[in-house]
Amino acid sequence: MPLTHDFEETIRARAQRNPDFRRALLREAVECIINGDFATGKAVLRDYVNATVGFQNLEKRTDIPAKSLMRMLGPKGNPSAANLSSILSALQKREGVHFELALK
């Protein structure tokens, strides 16, 4: 089910004014991916990109065409580990955060 325009605008507006919300969106995407909920992780990551950097700007940061990025993060997308790593690295740099995996 596609997101409504109002929902997308709400996410975008909140992300633009609230850095903690942006970081929480990015963190949620990474946690979902790591915990095996790849579909949700991609969806949240796509929401984050749409609300913040945009796919055209992410293309410049990753050297991956914007249309490919959109397909990768779409419902049927299947990004390679290298592409996903490139995307997450660029977004972490943009956001000024660094995620680490800790074993318990």
C-alpha angles and dihedrals in degrees: 000000000000119000117256119247091244092055093049091049091048092052092045094049093048093046092051094053101034120056091184090058091050092051091046091053091051092045091050091052092051093046092050092050093047092047093053101258093119096161093055092042091054091047093051091045090052090050089050093051092047092049097046129013100010126221095270092056092043088054089060092048096048105028087232115126113255093236090053090049090051091050093046092053094041124101094269095036122122110188118195118244089251093053093045090049091050091050094048092045092053092047093048090052091048092049095042094236135119122206121206130187113231122194118218 
